Amino acid sequence: MQLVLPPKWQSRPSPNRNKRPEGVRITAIVLHADASDRVDTSLDWCRRPESKVSYHFLLGRTGNVFLLVHPEQRAWHCGVSALDGVSDVNDFAIGVCLSNRNDGETYPKAQLFEAAMVCVQLVNHYGIPLERIVTHAEVALPPGRKTDPLGLDLEAFRATVRALLNGRR
């Protein structure tokens, strides 16, 4: 059954995608920061074929959600990467990017809440364990190549997702 996306999520298709490998299941969510001052700048970049970059979802600072690549497809968000010893994380992960300069800028509450809501949808649909919500910094190779999403409290974020899954806000 295909994931049904809320109508308030705005579609901004990126050409930077391809098919997932045959038989590969979606088992992880990778959180990113776009290192940009404006979500529009990232949307523009991710929609240019020459960038060869995309995420499945990009969240603006006010909590607006943009769908760039449907989760059933493979977005190009992790580059050289591995998770739990399995390489090419793009094959089995969904990329959720927060618009943020990645320089210590605080993540707004509205943005974090909507990112958690996106993750709730994905966890429910694909059966992704909460411990497989990870950061780009964790999966990028070689270690230390990426820092995003810098300053995000991953355990607090997972706790929010857990609370929303349990019907608490």
Buried (B, 14 or more C-beta within 10 A) or exposed (E): EEBEBEEEBEEBBBBBBEEBEEEEEBBBBBBBBBBBEEBEEBBEBBBEEEBEBBBBBBBBBEBBBBBBBBBEBBBBBBBEBBBEEBEBBBBBBBBBBBBBEBEEBEBBEBBBBBBBBBBBBBBEBBEBEBEBBBBBBBBBBEEEEBBBBBBBEBEEBBEBBBEBBEEEE
